[in-house]
Amino acid sequence: MLAPLVNLASTRAGCKKFMAAAKGKATLDGKPVTPERMEDAIVHVAGVADNPVTGMGGTTTFYACGIWARIQPLRSGRHTLSIRGSSGDFHTGVDYTLTVETAQQA
C-alpha cells in the first residue's frame, strides 16, 4: 500500500518548485515510516469530458511529484497510520484507523 504524504500534478517546473519545499512524515502504530520522494514522473490520463482531473475528454499528459509512504502488508488486527505533509502554504494531515482481518476459507 502507498499513502501520499503530499503530492501534486503539474508541469515539470511546477513540480520542481513544489518539491523544493516539500516535507512529509508518517507513522504506523507509532513507529516512523521512511518517506519516498517522487520528483517528476510523467503521467498520462485518459478521461471523458468534464472529468474532475482534467476537465476535458481525451488524453492529457502532466508531471506528478510528491512524498509517499510505502506500507508493507499488515498483520491481522487494528493499526493506526498518521500522515503529515506540506509544501509552502499547502498542508495535509490524516489519521487512519485500519482494521485487518484474515479471509475466511469456505
KEGU-483508 format. One line per 4 residues: number of its first residue (from 1); for each residue x, y, z of C-alpha. Coordinates in Angstrom, 3 decimals. Each point is the difference from the previous one (the first is absolute). Layout:
REM KEGU-483508
NUM> X,Y,Z | ...
REM end
This chain:
REM KEGU-483508
1> 0.000,0.000,0.000 | 1.156,3.533,-0.749 | -1.182,3.037,1.937 | 0.587,3.513,-1.374
5> 1.453,2.378,2.575 | -0.130,2.960,-2.397 | -0.239,-0.067,-3.803 | -0.703,2.073,-3.100
9> -0.856,-0.382,-3.701 | 1.515,2.883,-1.962 | 2.642,1.012,-2.523 | 3.641,-1.000,0.418
13> 0.783,3.516,1.294 | -2.983,-0.137,2.372 | 1.200,-3.309,1.423 | 3.541,1.315,0.430
17> -1.284,2.995,2.017 | -2.428,-2.172,2.007 | 2.644,-2.613,0.879 | 2.559,2.630,1.053
21> -2.237,0.786,2.991 | -1.650,-3.430,0.456 | 0.221,-1.750,3.366 | -1.826,-3.011,1.333
25> -0.067,-2.635,2.694 | -2.061,-3.045,0.866 | -0.337,-2.322,2.959 | -1.520,-3.471,0.104
29> -0.957,-1.232,3.459 | 2.163,2.792,1.453 | 3.136,-0.993,-1.961 | 1.417,2.228,-2.762
33> -0.393,-1.079,-3.631 | 2.796,1.127,-2.323 | -1.480,2.379,-2.606 | 0.832,-0.354,-3.697
37> 0.335,2.988,-2.344 | -1.372,-0.089,-3.539 | 1.447,3.034,-1.758 | -1.657,0.202,-3.440
41> -1.574,-3.066,-1.565 | -1.832,0.435,-3.299 | -3.654,-1.045,0.297 | -2.546,-0.477,-2.795
45> -3.679,0.284,0.934 | -2.807,-1.015,-2.348 | -3.343,1.461,0.959 | -3.446,0.978,-1.186
49> -1.216,3.588,-0.332 | -0.583,1.804,3.311 | 2.002,-2.538,2.041 | 1.258,1.328,3.370
53> 3.714,-0.442,-0.804 | 0.468,1.806,-3.326 | -3.466,1.355,-0.810 | 0.241,-1.116,-3.617
57> -0.281,-3.156,-2.058 | 2.966,-1.802,-1.533 | 3.505,-0.654,1.270 | 1.897,2.589,2.023
61> 3.643,-0.185,1.039 | 1.393,1.635,3.124 | 2.685,-0.501,2.630 | -0.667,-1.536,3.398
65> 2.157,0.593,3.048 | -0.228,-0.465,3.727 | 1.026,-1.853,3.108 | -1.515,-3.421,0.684
69> 0.126,-2.654,2.718 | 0.221,-3.642,-1.073 | -1.831,-2.197,2.496 | 0.797,-3.717,0.061
73> -2.878,-2.497,0.392 | -1.421,0.227,3.498 | -0.655,-2.849,2.423 | -3.537,-0.593,1.223
77> -1.262,2.475,2.553 | -0.426,3.710,0.492 | 2.607,2.499,-1.216 | 0.414,3.768,-0.032
81> 1.544,1.890,-2.914 | 0.732,3.729,0.306 | 1.199,2.064,-2.926 | 1.135,3.617,-0.145
85> 1.333,1.952,-2.947 | 0.547,3.528,-1.232 | 1.404,2.128,-2.774 | -0.164,3.754,0.409
89> -3.510,0.954,1.167 | -1.468,-3.430,-0.898 | -0.338,-2.415,2.941 | -1.459,-3.485,0.409
93> -0.677,-2.039,3.100 | -1.996,-3.187,0.392 | -0.319,-2.598,2.760 | -1.321,-3.423,-0.999
97> -1.158,-2.914,2.097 | 0.477,-3.172,-2.056 | -1.523,-3.348,0.877 | 1.501,-3.034,-1.740
101> -1.840,-3.296,0.055 | 1.003,-3.347,-1.440 | -2.221,-1.380,-2.738 | -2.187,-2.899,1.041
105> 0.446,-3.149,-2.045 | -3.123,-1.713,-1.382
REM end
